[in-house]
Amino acid sequence: MARSHFSLTVHIIVFHCEKVIPQWCEADALHIATATYHNSDLLLSWNFKHIVNVTRIMGYNSVNLREGYKSLEIRSPKEVIYDE
């Protein structure tokens, strides 16, 4: 399926309309939508309020799947650092 920058913008708008993320969190919505758009496997973030948040992750992935994208793994960097 061909993707366009228009679909990236629409994805951000859907996140806002579905109240997955507040309207004033444009940069956070762009971060999630860009990772989704580019088919990323994993997104790391220290932003626990708007990105690494179980309720919001479920919302992002609900939108992603409905719009024909795959689920996005969203984790904090501490979850992928291995100290041995």
N, C-alpha and C positions, 0 to 999 in steps of 0.2 A: 504494500500500500504506500503510495507516494505521500510524503509529509511536506508541509510548507511552513513558512514562518507565520502565516495566517493561522494555521492549526495550533501553533504554539501559543499565540495570543488568545485564541478561543479557549484553550485548555486553562490558562490563567483565569479567564473570566468565569469559567465553570467552577473552578475551585472557590472563587469568591461568591458566586450565586448560590452554590450549595452550602455555603457557610462552613466550608472545611477550614478556611483560614480567613481572618479579618481582611477587609478591603484595604486597610492602611498598611498591610504587610506585603506590599507589592514585590519587594526584593525576595522575600521568602517564597512566595508563590512562583516567581520566576525561576528560582533555584530548583524547586521540585519539577516544574514543567519542563525546564531545559534538560534535566537528567532523564525525565520520561521520554521526551522528544528524541533524545540521542540514544535511547535504548540502553541506558546504563544498567549494570547489574547491581551496583551498590552506591549509595550516597552516604557520605560521612558528614556529620555536622555536630557542633557543640551547642546548637540552638535547641534547647529542650522544651521551650515554650511553644514554638510554632512548627518545628520540623521533626525532631526526635521525640515524638509524643504518640503513644499508642493509639489514642482516639483519632488524632489527625492522620496518622499513617493509614489507619483503616479507611478514613475518608478519601485520602489521596488515591489509594489503590482501588477503591470502589469506582471513583471517576475514571481512573486509568483503564480498568478492565471494561467498563461500559463504553468507553471511547475507542476501544480496540487496541490498547497498549497493554504491555505486560505489567505485572506487579513490580514495584520498586522496593528493594531492600533498603531500609533507612536505619542507620545505626550511629552510635557515638564512636569516636575514635578509640575510646577505652575498650569497646567491645571487640575490636579487631587487633589490639596490641597483645602480643604474646610474650610474657615474661617467664623465662624458664631458668 
